[in-house]
Amino acid sequence: MATNSPAGGLKLLATFFNNIAVAWVATGVIGPIVGLIYDYDKFAKNMTMLWSLPVICVCMAVVLHLAGQYVLLELEKFDES
């Protein structure tokens, strides 16, 4: 069921940001595991790649989650008026 109200659009935008944040976390966790399985030599020589991908992905996920929370704060302001 589609909604045409601005409040519904804001909720969908916040959900979008949160779902993309979950995808970033999954990438940060699964990426190094897949790298270790399929190209162990490269990861064994360069351990920076092994720890930097999860850190970068989790930081990006936090930014996107905070963006979603900011959208929800705007929703509260919209509901008050």
Sequence and secondary structure as in RCSB ss.txt:
>XXXX:A:sequence
MATNSPAGGLKLLATFFNNIAVAWVATGVIGPIVGLIYDYDKFAKNMTMLWSLPVICVCMAVVLHLAGQYVLLEL
EKFDES
>XXXX:A:secstr
    SHHHHHHHHHHHHHHHHHHHHHHHHHHHHHHHHH HHHHHH HHHHHHHHHHHHHHHHHHHHHHHHHHHHH
HHHHH 
